[in-house]
Amino acid sequence: MTLRTIPLRAVKALHTIIWTFFASCVFAIPFFAWVGRLDAALLFTAIVWIEVLVLVFNAWRCPLTAVAARYTSDRRDNFDIYLPAWLARHNKSIFGTLFVGGMLLTAVRWLGWLG
């Protein structure tokens, strides 16, 4: 390990921790909606919307990607995060779909269409 890899590893670790938090929020939305805890579902929805706004204002890239890019010329899909390459490549489409689905389930529960 060189001195140059230490900051990259720190950024990747931080990015992975933050990603895990937001991925957990995305999974929590439909769970809480399903069990009727709409307050929790809405809280997690608001948290994820904050992340969406951060991505929107950064051209759909995590700000930590630019930080990691300072420490490596590697530009593989997962150069900036400890995720499998396939998941890093399809992250937005996978979790975007789950997020929209969770919001839809929350709306359906809110409207009382599932009882």
Secondary structure, 3 states (H helix, E strand, C coil): CCCCHHHHHHHHHHHHHHHHHHHHHHHHHHHHHHCCCHHHHHHHHHHHHHHHHHHHCCCCCCHHHHHHHCCCCCCCCCCCCCCCHHHHHHHHHHHHHHHHHHHHHHHHHHCCCCC
